Amino acid sequence: MRYDYLDLDFTFRTIYGEARGEGEIGKVAVGFVICNRAKIAKEYVHIHGGSHPLYGSGTPASACTVLYQFSCWNLNDPNLPIIQKLDPDSPAGLPCVDAAITALQERIPDPTNGATHYHTPDVFPDWAEGQTPCAAIGRHIFYNLG
């Protein structure tokens, strides 16, 4: 996948906000969800024009910031000020930058099997009703609702 600095920046911040407590593969998995959404959105834009309503305009940065898709970007989420200030070179930021690069460059096969959504076992969102998970990694359950 082609990406620029903005894509890397938003992807690593989203990974931190959503999966900082996960191991390396759990962080990478969230990065792949972002990339999977961006690919679907890019196709959608090519065919229909305009942004995909859930996945953005076809870039990882836009996939990260579509309203209510990744909770860490919601205005009332306590993670928002933390991810906005996060230094990518800090001990907390570096593993998320590495995970973002791994996903954006597809350095490994997608461990989520094409997932576009996930949740933790503590939460069961309405969209997961009747859906079959495609992967379970760390404390996240992944679904391909592409």
Secondary structure, DSSP 8 states (H G I E B T S, - for coil): ----HHHHHHHHHHHHHHHTTS-HHHHHHHHHHHHHHHHHHHHHHHHH-S-BTTTBSSSHHHHHHSTTTSGGGSTT-THHHHHHH--TTSTTTHHHHHHHHHHHTT-S--TTSS--EEE-TT---GGGTT---SEEETTEEEE---
